[in-house]
Amino acid sequence: MRIRTISLVGVGLLCLAGCVTEKTVLTNNQGQTTVCETKGRIGVVSGAILHERHKACVDKAKAQGYTKTTTAAPVS
């Protein structure tokens, strides 16, 4: 019984842990760029907070006239 409980707690902790990395490059009509980047090693709740911070950064840049830059196709 004790091993089962410890195993379930361990699996639960692994499910809540992880890394979040979001990066968006935005450009305005004058060719200036700005970068919104959030990253961290966190759990589920912190991941949601980092995502909201990233979204707020992108929204602020868009309000200032920036648009998302399209990514270049990889060279093969």
HUMOTA-V628748 format. One line per field, one symbol per residue. ss: DSSP state (H for helix, E for strand, L for the rest). phi: phi as a letter, one per 30 degrees, with the letter a starting at -180 (. if undefined). burial: 1 if it has 16 or more other ideal C-beta (glycine too) atoms within 10 Angstrom, else 0. A space follows every 50 residues. Layout:
BEGIN
ss = ???
phi = ???
burial = ???
END
This chain:
BEGIN
ss = LHHHHHHHHHHHHHHHLEEEEEEEEEELLLLLEEEEEEEEEELHHHHHHH HHHHHHHHHHHHHLLLEELLLLLLLL
phi = .dddddddddddddddclbbbbbbcbbcdcidbbbcbbalcbcddddddd dddddddddddddcjdbddddddddc
burial = 00000000000000000001010101100000010101000100001001 00010011001000010000000000
END
